[in-house]
Structure formats: C-alpha cells, structure tokens
Amino acid sequence: YLTQGSVTTSVGVLLGMAANRRGSCDPSVSKMLCLHIPSLLPPSFSSIDVAAPAHAAAVAGLGLLYQGSSHRLMTEFLLNEMGRKPIHDSSTVDREAYTVSCGLALGMINLAKGGSGNNAGLADLDIEQRLYRYVVGGIDNRAKTRQQDIADRRLNGGPGKAERCARIYEGDSINHDVTAPGALIALGLTYLKSGNKTIAASLAPPKTHFLLEYVRPDTLMLRVVTCSLILWDEVDEVEPSYDWMQKQIPNVVRRAYNAMEARAKKVAEFTGIGRKETKKEDERELDNISLNDQNMASANDEVENSDQYDQEPPVDTDIDRQSIRQIHAYILSGSCFSIGLRFAGTSNAAVAADCISKVLHLMKAFRDSNDPVSAALRPEQSIVGMCIGICAVSLALVMAGTGDLDTLRLFKIIRWRSDEEIRHGSHMSIASAIGILFLGGGMCTFGTSAKDIAALVAAFFPRYPMDSVDNKYHLQALRHLYALAVKRRHVRTFDVDSGEEVSVSIKIYFEDSTRQPIILKTPGLISNDDSKVVKLVVEPGVYFASSRTIDNAMDKGYNLFVKKRTGDNTKVGRKMDQKSLEMLLGSETTKLEKSCICTATSENFLCSNETFGCVSAPFPTPILHILSFLGSMKSNRGNVFGWDAVLMQCFYAKVRNDPNQDLIDPDCAALLLEKARRVLSGSGETLSLLRSDTYMDVESST
C-alpha cells in the first residue's frame, strides 16, 4: 500500500501500524516510519519528496510507537525538529501541523515522566528550557549548530543552493507562532498529572496588557489546557464551576471585558435600544431541556450575570478591544476543554452543567443575538463557531456513551445553517460531539489514564479545519486516535436458560469504602471515575439474587448470567417493568402493542396476569399475539375482536389436555377470555359467541 503513492492510504498505514505496536519500540515499524522522515535519512536520500501529511503522520507514529519509553534518540530528534528552519520551499507547507505532530510525539514518548526521575538520562537535553523557549520565542542557541550540520550535508551530496528555501527567512530567532502549540502540548503531556506548579506558573496566561500583546489569543487557549493537564488534581479539588472558569481569565482581561460591556449597555440605554426579549424557535427548544442540576438552572442567566465578578474599569483605557474579545472567548473555551478532559466519561452532572452554560453563553450572547451589547462583545464569526464547537466536544467528552437526551437536544440546536460562511470545522465538531455522546451504541466511554488523555488530546485538538482537506494547523487523520481511549464499561445480563438478554437491577460496589454503592438498570454503562469497581450484586426480583467479584478493570465490559424464578406468581415474582418487556419483544412491536405494554406495567411496574403468563413461558414469542389481542380490546374493533376471542377459546379447548402445549399457560388464556367477556358486555350478538352453549357449534364450523 505504501508503494501505490496514495497520500491518504500512506497516512492510514503509518498511523495504523504505529498504533497497533503502541509502546513496543518495534524496530521494523520504526524503520518504516523513518523512511518517511527526510531528516532521519542519510544525506544521499534527503532529497526524497515526501508529502506533508505523510511526513506529519510518520512523526506522530513515532510518538505512538515509542510511547512511555523516554527514548533518547527520538527525544533529541523531535526537539530539534520542532524548531527546525525550512530548508527548501516544500518544507514550508503545513509547518504548524508538523510542529504539533512533533509536540504530540515528544509528549507521548515522555508521557507523565516529567519530574518523576524516570527520565534521568535526558537531563542534559534541557527539555523544559528548550520547550519554554519555543513557547515564548527568542534566540535559539542551537540554531547555528543545526545550520552548520545542514551545510555539511549539502557538501556531502545533500540539496544544493537551488533547493534552499526562497519563501521564508527567519534568521536565528524562533518563530514561536509556529512552535508554541507543539511545545505546549509536549510540556502538558510530559508533566501530565505531576502537579508541578513551577512549570504551570511559567505557562499561565500573562497578567498585563503589554505581555498579552506578544501572545496570540488561540495560544492562550492552549496555555490554559496545558496548565490543567499539569495541575490535574487541582482541577478535581476545586469544584469546576463558572467561577473556576472565570478565574482562568487574567484580571486585566476580565476588567476590560466588563468595562466594554458596561459601556455598551449605557450606550444602548441612551439610544433606547436594549436587548430583544422575543424568543426564537431555538430558544423555545432550549426551554424544553430539563436541567438536572442547580447550576444548570442558572445557565440561561449567564449572559446577564457575566459582569458580577469585577466591575472596576481597566487602568489602561488604550487597549485593543478586538484582542480582548478574542482572548475572552478563547480562554473560556480552553477552560471548558480542560474540564472535558479531566472528567471524560464520568457523566458528572455538575460538570455537564458548566459546559452547557458555556455553550448557552456563546450562543445567546454572540451567535444568535443582534443587540448592541452583543455586537460590542462579539469576536469574529469564525472564532465564535470554533469556540462553540470546542465547548460542545467538551460536553460530549463528559457525557460520552450516555446518550443523554438533554445533551442531544442542545447539539441539535447548535447545528446551524449550512452555507459558505459556516466552516467545515464547525460541522465536524458538532457531528463528532453527537457521535461521542452515543459512543459504541451506549456501551463505551473514555478512560482517564495517561495514555487515554494523550490520545484524546491528539484526537480533539482544539483547532478545526476550514475545509475537508485542510491540514495546515493539525493533521486531520489524528482525529481517529480517539479509538485508543475507548473503554467498554457496559454491564449486560442474560437469562442462563434461554440465553436472551434481560433487564435487571444491579448494585455496584466500589473499592473506595466511603463511597456509596449505586444501582444500575441493565443494560447500562458504568461511568468512568477514579474508583475501581469491585463487586456487582443482582437485586432479587424476577431473577435470583447473585453477586460477582470484579478482579480486573472493566475496560472490556461485563456480562452477567442470571437465573429466573420459576413457579412464582407472587408480587415479587411478577415484578417486571416496561424495559424488560420491550427487550423481550425486540423491534417487532407496533405502536399499539407498546401502548398495551405501558398499560400492563403502569401500576407499580407489575405485569398483568395475561402478560405474566406469556413471559413465564419458556419461549416468550406468544406475547406478541397476546399484545395484539389486548390491542384489539383497547381499540374496540367490535366483531373482529369477538371472533379473535372465539378462535382463542376454540384452540385452547382442543389443546387443554395436551402436555406438549407450551405456547401459553391455560390460566392465562382463561383470564384473557374473561377480560374479553367484560369488554364485550355491551354487545349481545358478539357476547353470545362466547357462551358455552354455542361454543361447540362454533368449534365444529371452524
């Protein structure tokens, strides 16, 4: 496949082989990847033309192949590649995506090894200092050495003067606009969960307007994400709320933003133009979303209460207002993405409420509103769309695999019009969020181990393309790496006799004894958290109580086999809810039959006598015919229902004494006929068909 010349196929093969041998340092795969990296080839082969996507995919594959190994050669190579100057014109294509791939690979190779002493052999490389220099810029002290090496390669048969880069000349200074994203990701993954406050403080957003002028707004978003990766436990200690997200914004930016909002409100009041009170159709749909948490209840008021933190006007009135708008939007999105990574797969209602509040804030204040206040605070439309997509993906990460209907309704509202003004990345982010919400058909979620977080950062890097072939800032093929973080944490129960999947209540116990056990209705998904599941207990009911001890992690799901009670017609034995009946019937039921199920299970979730006789049989197929019979009674279809009752009476009169008859319990048939007589008590003609004296005539005729 690599010799066919297809760039897309080459990228898939390189990433697939590396992911399949993740962390193994396999030499054969390493040779294959190195053949697609010109910097690792001998001087005589350095002029080989490699497509930019394949080049970036090969570098990212090195990170997967050598993950967690702290390989010195690859670490030193990636450090040099991240700050490499373009040596010919073709190397200027997609430079940002290449440096991001280098940063991801460097972070994966030294994953969570920063400050732990496990990479002592890399101390002389000054990894932290060099990465920090790539973030803030300056003079690269090792640039002259690398340039001299390049010159030596040219003398030994490398590219000549005609192949030198004629598009970009950067000199000895570091182009931190290109190197900063990759360096930040590398630092975040290297010091993942380390709690190193020194590194985190050096990467925090600047505190003054003067320093903010030297940092791109989108880079500030990555700085917030990097700090949260390093200070992993502190995000958990402080409840992730609207206040915590606001604290990530520098004070000077928050004061300037609030002053701009206050000034816009005064102008609107003076001119008589205020916020419009009319509701759009999307806002009416938002009202239908049930907010399960108190924090969710105040989500709609976030726009009005956004200035409650600091009303002090900025000291410096000569500020770049457009930069303030962009910085505010990017940092809020970065903090939301950080929380999404920290609580991925946990189904935490409070965290989901905060993410929903961010989405509503960006939608109501920036995207859908046209009042003067929103116009004064709104950044560019492309930035608004990207920030909404980032917050939506963050919400989906938290609720991964749950299929939450309120979250789905919100995603449906977020999906906007499709025209030239809406970028491909906006649609891609919302579609990805919907897919994550129903991950694995509701049987999978995301893990939060170091390897899982590295895969999620690579897959959901908060920079989306303009079109389907845009790989300028991030290699789009890396979006598929989310599959490396998927964990099957479903619990399913099966009847040991029939082999059918059934629904029962189970109690889940955790390793942390202070945590209360939870009750789950199968089939269900166990949310991913730091506490390990140690035991599953089946609650007594239709099935016998049983327990299972979990020795290993539930990363591949768990199937339980339960034994059904037999000959138990008591209230406990007949306890079966609507979900169990629908699972037995599958997708063959009609709307009327499902209505009969609701009727049969409406009173204290108990099966009626008719349906219990069907479910108690070894084969539950006859329940379809019984529900059809009940549907006829409910729809009052007159003589049709009467003849159905007559045919049932005739049939079971013949097979009453047949020991091989197992379609339905005779008592169940008698109950159905008695119910038919009560329903048809007002129709004398049809009722006469059910009398015992006319029964034999009907039987002979049939």
C-alpha positions in Angstrom: 0.0 0.0 0.0 2.9 2.4 0.7 4.2 2.0 -2.9 1.0 2.9 -4.5 1.6 6.6 -3.9 -1.8 7.5 -2.3 -1.2 10.0 0.4 -4.4 9.1 2.3 -3.5 5.4 2.3 0.0 6.1 3.4 -1.1 8.2 6.3 -3.5 5.5 7.4 -1.0 2.7 7.2 1.7 4.7 9.1 -0.6 5.6 11.9 -2.3 2.2 12.0 0.9 0.2 12.2 2.2 2.6 14.9 -1.0 2.4 16.9 -1.0 -1.4 16.6 2.5 -1.6 18.1 2.0 1.2 20.6 4.7 1.4 23.2 6.6 -1.6 21.8 9.5 0.2 20.1 9.2 -2.4 17.3 12.3 -1.9 15.0 10.6 -3.0 11.8 7.8 -0.4 12.2 10.4 2.2 13.3 12.3 1.7 10.0 9.1 2.1 8.0 8.3 5.4 9.8 11.8 6.7 9.5 11.7 6.2 5.7 9.0 8.9 5.5 11.0 11.4 7.6 13.7 13.1 5.5 15.6 14.4 8.5 16.3 10.8 9.6 17.6 9.6 6.1 21.2 9.5 5.0 22.4 12.6 3.1 22.1 11.0 -0.2 18.4 10.3 0.4 17.5 13.6 1.9 16.1 15.0 -1.4 13.3 12.4 -1.5 10.0 14.2 -1.8 7.5 13.1 1.0 4.0 14.6 1.1 3.4 16.9 4.1 0.5 14.7 5.6 2.6 11.6 5.3 5.6 13.4 6.9 3.5 14.6 9.9 1.8 11.1 10.2 5.2 9.4 10.4 6.4 11.8 13.2 3.2 11.2 15.1 3.6 7.5 14.6 7.0 7.6 16.3 5.2 9.0 19.4 2.8 6.1 19.4 5.5 3.5 18.8 7.8 4.8 21.5 5.1 5.8 23.9 6.3 6.0 27.5 9.8 4.8 26.7 11.8 8.1 27.1 13.8 7.0 24.1 16.8 9.4 24.0 17.4 9.4 20.2 13.8 10.1 19.3 13.5 12.7 22.1 16.6 14.6 20.9 15.4 14.3 17.2 11.9 15.7 18.0 13.3 18.6 20.0 15.4 19.6 17.0 12.7 19.0 14.5 10.2 21.3 16.4 12.5 24.3 15.9 13.9 23.4 12.5 14.0 26.1 9.9 12.6 25.5 6.5 15.5 24.3 4.2 13.6 24.3 0.9 10.2 25.6 -0.4 8.4 22.3 0.0 9.1 22.3 3.8 7.0 25.4 4.3 3.7 23.5 3.6 1.7 22.8 6.8 4.6 23.7 9.1 2.2 24.3 12.0 0.7 20.8 11.7 4.2 19.3 11.6 5.3 21.0 14.8 2.1 20.0 16.5 2.8 16.4 15.5 6.3 16.7 16.8 5.0 18.1 20.1 2.4 15.2 20.4 5.1 12.6 19.6 7.6 14.2 22.1 4.9 14.3 24.8 3.9 10.7 24.2 7.5 9.4 24.3 8.0 11.1 27.7 4.4 10.7 28.8 3.9 11.6 32.5 7.7 11.3 33.1 8.4 14.9 33.9 9.7 15.5 37.4 9.4 11.8 38.3 13.1 10.9 37.9 12.3 8.2 35.4 14.0 10.1 32.5 17.3 10.9 34.2 19.2 10.0 31.1 17.6 13.0 29.3 18.7 15.7 31.8 21.5 17.1 29.6 19.0 17.8 26.8 17.4 20.6 28.8 13.9 19.6 27.5 12.0 22.1 29.7 14.1 25.1 28.9 14.1 24.4 25.2 10.4 23.9 25.1 9.8 27.0 27.1 12.0 28.9 24.6 9.8 27.5 21.8 6.7 28.9 23.6 7.9 32.4 24.3 10.3 32.9 21.5 13.8 34.4 21.4 17.2 33.3 20.1 17.8 29.7 19.5 21.2 29.0 20.9 21.5 25.7 19.0 20.3 27.0 15.7 23.8 27.8 14.4 24.9 24.2 15.2 22.0 22.8 13.2 22.6 25.1 10.3 26.2 24.0 10.2 25.1 20.4 10.1 22.8 21.2 7.2 25.7 22.9 5.4 27.8 19.8 5.9 25.1 17.6 4.5 24.9 19.8 1.4 28.7 19.5 0.8 28.3 15.7 1.1 25.7 15.3 -1.5 22.7 17.0 0.0 20.4 19.7 -1.5 22.3 22.4 -3.3 21.8 26.2 -3.4 18.9 25.8 -5.9 16.9 23.9 -3.2 17.2 26.4 -0.5 14.1 28.0 0.9 13.2 31.1 -1.1 9.9 31.8 0.7 10.8 32.2 4.4 13.8 33.6 6.2 13.6 33.5 10.0 17.2 34.1 11.0 18.3 32.9 14.4 15.1 33.9 16.2 12.4 31.3 16.9 9.1 31.7 15.2 7.0 31.0 18.3 3.8 31.4 16.4 4.7 28.1 14.7 6.5 26.3 17.5 4.3 27.3 20.5 1.3 24.9 20.0 3.5 21.8 19.7 5.8 22.9 22.6 2.8 23.5 24.9 1.3 20.1 24.1 4.7 18.4 24.7 5.1 20.1 28.1 1.5 19.2 29.1 1.9 15.5 28.3 5.4 15.3 29.7 4.3 16.7 33.1 0.8 15.2 33.0 -0.7 14.8 36.5 2.6 15.8 38.0 1.3 18.9 39.9 4.5 20.9 39.1 3.4 24.4 39.9 6.6 25.9 38.7 6.1 24.7 35.1 2.4 25.6 35.3 3.1 29.1 36.5 5.6 29.8 33.7 3.0 28.8 31.1 0.0 30.6 32.7 -1.5 33.5 30.6 0.2 36.8 31.0 -1.2 39.2 33.6 -0.6 42.6 31.8 -1.8 44.1 28.6 1.8 44.7 27.5 2.7 41.0 27.7 -0.6 39.9 26.1 0.3 41.8 23.0 3.0 39.3 22.3 0.9 36.2 22.6 -1.7 35.0 20.0 -5.2 34.6 21.5 -5.5 31.0 20.4 -2.2 30.2 22.0 -3.6 31.4 25.3 -6.3 28.7 25.0 -3.6 26.0 24.7 -1.8 27.5 27.7 -4.9 27.0 29.8 -5.2 23.4 28.6 -1.5 22.7 29.3 -1.8 24.1 32.9 -4.8 22.0 33.6 -3.0 18.9 32.4 -0.1 19.6 34.7 -2.3 20.6 37.7 -4.6 17.6 37.1 -5.6 17.0 40.7 -6.2 20.7 41.5 -9.0 20.8 38.9 -10.7 18.0 40.9 -10.2 19.6 44.3 -11.8 22.9 43.2 -15.3 22.3 42.0 -15.4 23.0 38.3 -18.0 25.8 38.2 -18.5 29.1 36.4 -16.3 30.8 39.0 -13.4 28.4 38.4 -13.6 29.1 34.6 -13.7 32.8 35.2 -10.5 32.6 37.3 -8.6 31.3 34.3 -9.1 34.7 32.7 -6.5 37.3 33.6 -7.8 40.1 35.8 -6.8 42.8 33.3 -8.8 41.0 30.5 -11.8 40.5 32.8 -11.9 44.1 33.9 -11.5 45.3 30.3 -14.3 43.0 29.1 -16.7 44.1 31.8 -15.9 47.7 31.1 -16.7 47.2 27.4 -20.0 45.5 28.4 -20.9 48.3 30.8 -20.2 50.9 28.2 -22.2 49.2 25.6 -25.2 48.9 28.0 -25.0 52.6 28.7 -25.0 53.4 25.0 -27.9 51.1 24.4 -29.9 52.7 27.2 -29.1 56.1 25.9 -30.2 55.4 22.4 -33.2 53.4 23.6 -32.0 50.1 22.0 -31.9 47.3 24.5 -31.8 43.5 24.4 -34.6 42.0 22.5 -37.0 40.0 24.6 -38.5 38.0 21.7 -37.7 34.3 21.7 -36.6 32.5 18.6 -37.5 28.9 17.8 -34.2 27.6 19.1 -34.6 29.4 22.4 -38.0 27.8 22.8 -36.4 24.5 22.3 -33.8 25.3 25.0 -36.6 25.8 27.4 -37.6 22.2 26.9 -34.2 20.9 28.1 -34.6 19.7 31.6 -31.8 21.0 33.8 -31.0 18.3 36.4 -28.6 20.4 38.5 -29.0 23.7 40.2 -26.0 25.0 38.3 -27.9 24.2 35.1 -30.9 26.2 36.2 -28.8 29.4 36.2 -27.2 28.7 32.8 -29.7 30.9 30.9 -28.8 33.9 33.2 -25.1 33.7 32.5 -25.2 36.5 29.9 -26.9 38.9 32.2 -24.7 38.0 35.2 -21.3 37.9 33.4 -20.2 41.2 35.0 -20.7 40.1 38.6 -17.0 39.4 39.3 -15.2 42.7 38.8 -16.8 46.0 37.8 -13.6 48.0 38.2 -12.7 49.8 35.0 -9.4 49.0 33.4 -6.5 51.2 34.3 -5.2 51.4 30.7 -8.1 52.7 28.5 -5.9 52.5 25.4 -6.4 48.7 24.8 -7.0 46.6 21.8 -10.7 45.8 22.2 -10.7 43.2 19.4 -7.9 41.3 21.2 -9.9 41.4 24.5 -12.9 39.8 22.7 -10.8 37.1 21.2 -8.8 36.4 24.4 -12.0 36.1 26.5 -13.7 33.7 24.1 -10.6 31.5 23.6 -9.8 31.2 27.3 -13.3 30.3 28.2 -13.3 27.6 25.6 -9.9 26.4 26.7 -11.1 26.1 30.3 -14.1 24.2 29.2 -12.0 21.8 27.1 -9.7 21.3 30.1 -12.7 20.3 32.3 -13.9 18.0 29.5 -10.5 16.1 29.5 -10.4 16.0 33.3 -13.9 14.5 33.6 -14.0 12.5 30.4 -16.5 9.7 30.7 -17.6 10.5 34.2 -21.2 11.6 33.4 -20.7 14.3 36.2 -23.9 16.4 36.2 -22.3 19.4 37.7 -19.5 19.4 35.1 -22.0 18.9 32.3 -24.0 21.9 33.7 -20.9 24.1 33.4 -20.2 23.1 29.9 -23.9 23.7 29.0 -23.6 27.2 30.5 -20.6 28.0 28.3 -22.4 26.8 25.2 -25.5 28.8 26.0 -23.4 31.9 26.8 -21.6 31.7 23.4 -24.9 31.0 21.5 -27.1 33.7 23.1 -24.5 36.4 23.6 -22.5 36.0 20.4 -24.1 33.9 17.7 -27.9 34.5 17.9 -28.2 37.9 19.4 -28.1 41.1 17.4 -28.4 43.8 20.1 -25.7 46.5 20.6 -24.3 44.8 23.7 -23.6 41.6 21.9 -22.2 43.4 18.9 -19.7 45.2 21.1 -18.5 42.0 22.7 -18.7 39.6 19.8 -15.5 38.3 18.2 -15.2 37.2 14.6 -17.9 34.7 13.5 -15.2 32.0 12.7 -13.9 32.3 16.3 -17.5 32.0 17.7 -18.1 28.9 15.7 -14.9 27.3 16.8 -15.4 28.1 20.4 -19.0 26.7 20.3 -17.6 23.5 18.8 -14.9 23.2 21.4 -17.4 23.6 24.2 -19.8 21.1 22.6 -17.0 18.5 22.3 -16.1 19.1 25.9 -19.6 18.4 27.0 -19.7 15.3 24.9 -16.4 14.1 26.5 -18.0 14.3 29.9 -21.3 12.6 28.8 -19.5 10.1 26.5 -21.6 7.0 25.9 -24.6 8.0 28.0 -26.9 9.1 25.1 -28.3 11.9 27.3 -31.3 13.3 25.6 -30.9 16.8 27.0 -27.4 17.0 25.6 -28.6 15.7 22.3 -31.3 18.4 22.1 -28.7 21.0 22.8 -26.5 19.6 20.0 -29.4 19.7 17.6 -29.9 23.4 18.4 -26.2 24.2 18.0 -26.2 22.8 14.4 -26.6 25.9 12.4 -27.2 26.7 8.8 -25.0 25.2 6.0 -23.6 27.9 3.7 -20.2 29.3 2.7 -19.9 31.4 5.9 -20.0 28.3 8.2 -16.7 26.4 8.1 -16.3 22.7 7.7 -14.7 22.5 11.2 -17.9 23.8 12.9 -20.0 21.0 11.3 -17.2 18.4 12.1 -17.1 19.4 15.8 -20.9 19.1 16.3 -21.0 15.8 14.4 -18.2 14.5 16.5 -19.9 15.6 19.7 -23.1 13.7 18.7 -21.0 10.6 17.9 -19.2 10.7 21.2 -22.5 11.1 23.1 -23.6 7.7 21.7 -20.1 6.1 21.7 -20.3 2.4 21.0 -24.1 2.4 20.9 -24.1 3.4 24.6 -21.8 0.6 25.7 -18.4 2.5 25.7 -16.9 5.6 27.3 -13.5 7.2 27.5 -10.7 6.4 30.0 -8.7 8.9 32.0 -5.3 7.2 32.2 -2.2 9.0 30.9 -2.4 7.0 27.6 -6.1 7.8 27.2 -5.6 11.5 27.8 -2.7 11.7 25.2 -5.0 10.0 22.6 -7.9 12.4 23.4 -5.6 15.5 23.1 -4.4 14.3 19.7 -7.9 13.5 18.5 -9.8 16.5 19.8 -7.0 19.1 19.4 -8.9 22.5 19.7 -8.2 23.7 16.2 -10.6 22.8 13.5 -10.1 23.0 9.7 -11.6 25.3 7.2 -12.4 22.5 4.7 -12.1 18.8 4.4 -8.5 18.8 3.0 -7.1 21.5 5.4 -4.1 20.1 7.3 -2.4 23.4 8.0 -2.7 23.5 11.8 -3.5 19.9 12.7 -3.3 16.6 10.8 -6.9 15.6 10.4 -6.0 11.9 10.4 -5.1 12.2 14.0 -8.8 12.7 14.8 -9.2 8.9 14.6 -6.9 8.3 17.6 -9.9 8.7 19.9 -10.4 5.0 19.4 -7.3 4.3 21.5 -9.0 5.9 24.6 -12.4 4.0 24.2 -13.2 1.7 27.1 -16.1 -0.8 27.1 -17.7 -0.3 30.6 -21.2 -1.7 29.9 -23.0 -4.3 32.1 -25.4 -6.7 30.4 -27.4 -9.5 31.9 -28.6 -12.7 30.2 -31.0 -15.4 31.2 -29.0 -18.5 31.7 -31.8 -20.8 30.5 -33.0 -19.0 27.3 -29.8 -17.0 26.5 -32.0 -13.9 26.0 -30.8 -10.5 27.2 -32.9 -9.3 30.1 -33.1 -6.2 32.3 -32.5 -6.4 36.0 -31.4 -4.1 38.8 -27.8 -4.5 40.0 -25.9 -2.8 42.8 -22.3 -1.7 42.1 -19.8 -1.5 44.9 -16.5 0.4 44.6 -13.0 -0.1 46.0 -13.4 3.2 48.0 -15.4 2.0 51.0 -16.5 5.6 51.8 -18.4 5.8 48.5 -22.0 4.7 48.5 -22.9 1.9 46.0 -25.1 2.8 43.1 -28.0 1.0 41.5 -27.9 0.5 37.7 -30.6 -0.9 35.4 -29.1 -3.3 32.8 -28.1 -2.9 30.1 -26.3 0.1 31.4 -23.0 2.0 31.3 -20.8 2.4 34.4 -19.3 5.9 34.4 -15.5 6.2 34.3 -14.0 7.5 37.5 -11.0 7.1 39.8 -12.7 4.5 42.0 -12.4 0.8 40.9 -15.5 -1.4 40.7 -15.0 -4.5 42.9 -18.4 -6.2 43.0 -21.7 -6.4 41.2 -24.8 -7.6 43.0 -28.0 -8.6 41.3 -31.1 -7.3 43.2 -33.7 -10.0 44.0 -36.9 -9.9 41.9 -37.9 -11.9 38.9 -34.4 -13.4 39.0 -32.5 -14.9 41.9 -30.0 -12.6 43.8 -26.4 -13.2 42.9 -23.0 -11.4 43.2 -19.9 -11.3 41.1 -16.5 -10.1 42.3 -14.5 -8.0 39.7 -10.8 -8.7 39.9 -9.6 -6.6 36.9 -10.5 -3.3 35.3 -13.8 -3.2 33.5 -12.3 -2.0 30.2 -14.0 -4.6 28.1 -17.4 -4.7 29.7 -19.0 -7.3 31.9 -21.8 -9.9 31.2 -23.8 -11.4 34.0 -25.9 -14.6 33.8 -29.0 -14.7 36.0 -31.4 -17.5 36.9 -35.1 -16.8 36.6 -37.5 -17.8 39.3 -40.0 -20.5 38.3 -43.5 -21.1 39.6 -43.5 -17.8 41.5 -46.7 -15.9 40.9 -46.4 -13.6 43.8 -45.9 -9.9 43.6 -42.1 -10.2 43.7 -42.2 -13.0 41.1 -44.3 -11.0 38.7 -42.3 -7.8 39.0 -41.3 -6.8 35.5 -41.0 -3.3 34.1 -41.7 -1.9 30.7 -38.0 -2.0 29.7 -37.8 -5.8 30.3 -40.9 -6.4 28.2 -39.6 -4.3 25.3 -36.3 -6.1 25.4 -38.1 -9.5 25.2 -40.2 -8.3 22.3 -37.4 -6.6 20.3 -38.3 -4.3 17.4 -41.3 -6.3 16.2 -43.9 -4.5 18.4 -46.3 -2.0 16.9 -47.2 1.4 18.5 -50.5 0.0 19.8 -48.7 -3.1 21.3 -46.2 -0.8 23.1 -49.2 1.2 24.4 -50.5 -2.1 25.8 -47.2 -2.7 27.5 -47.4 0.7 29.2 -50.9 -0.2 30.3 -49.9 -3.6 31.6 -46.9 -2.1 33.5 -48.4 1.2 34.6 -49.5 0.0 38.1 -46.4 -0.3 40.4 -44.4 -1.7 37.4 -46.2 -5.0 37.7 -47.0 -7.3 34.8 -50.7 -8.0 34.3 -51.8 -11.6 34.7 -52.0 -12.0 30.9 -48.5 -10.8 30.1 -47.0 -12.7 33.1 -48.3 -15.9 31.7 -46.5 -15.3 28.4 -43.3 -14.1 30.0 -43.2 -17.1 32.4 -43.3 -19.5 29.4 -40.0 -21.0 28.1 -40.5 -19.1 24.8 -41.7 -15.5 25.1 -42.8 -15.3 21.4 -46.6 -15.7 22.1 -46.5 -12.4 23.9 -46.7 -10.7 20.5 -50.1 -12.3 19.8 -51.4 -11.6 23.3 -50.4 -7.9 23.0 -52.2 -7.9 19.6 -55.3 -9.3 21.3 -55.1 -6.7 24.1 -54.7 -4.0 21.4 -57.9 -5.2 19.8 -59.7 -4.8 23.1 -58.2 -1.4 23.6 -59.1 -0.1 20.1 -62.7 -1.6 20.4 -62.7 -3.1 17.0 -66.1 -4.8 17.5 -66.7 -8.1 15.8 -63.1 -8.6 14.8 -62.1 -8.8 18.4 -65.0 -11.0 19.2 -64.0 -13.6 16.6 -60.4 -13.4 17.8 -61.6 -14.4 21.3 -63.8 -17.2 19.8 -60.8 -18.6 17.9 -58.6 -18.5 21.0 -61.3 -20.3 23.1 -61.6 -23.0 20.4 -57.9 -23.6 20.1 -57.2 -23.9 23.8 -60.2 -26.1 24.3 -58.5 -28.6 22.0 -55.0 -28.4 23.4 -56.0 -28.1 27.1 -55.0 -31.7 27.9 -52.0 -31.8 25.5 -48.8 -32.0 27.7 -46.7 -30.7 24.7 -48.6 -27.4 24.6 -46.2 -24.7 25.7 -47.4 -21.6 23.8 -49.3 -20.1 26.7 -50.5 -21.0 30.2 -54.1 -22.2 30.2 -54.8 -19.9 33.2 -53.6 -17.0 31.1 -56.0 -17.9 28.3 -58.9 -18.1 30.8 -58.0 -14.7 32.1 -57.9 -13.3 28.6 -61.3 -14.7 27.7 -62.8 -13.4 31.0 -61.5 -10.0 30.2 -63.0 -10.3 26.7 -66.4 -11.1 28.2 -66.2 -8.0 30.4 -65.2 -5.7 27.4 -68.0 -7.1 25.2 -70.7 -7.0 27.8 -72.4 -4.3 25.9 -72.6 -6.2 22.6 -75.1 -9.0 22.9 -74.5 -10.5 19.5 -70.7 -10.9 19.9 -71.1 -11.9 23.6 -73.3 -14.8 22.5 -70.4 -16.3 20.6 -68.5 -16.7 23.9 -71.3 -18.6 25.7 -70.7 -22.2 26.5 -73.9 -23.4 24.7 -72.8 -22.0 21.4 -69.2 -22.9 21.8 -69.4 -26.4 20.2 -71.2 -25.1 17.1 -68.5 -22.6 16.5 -65.8 -25.2 17.1 -67.3 -27.5 14.5 -67.6 -24.8 12.0 -64.1 -23.7 12.4 
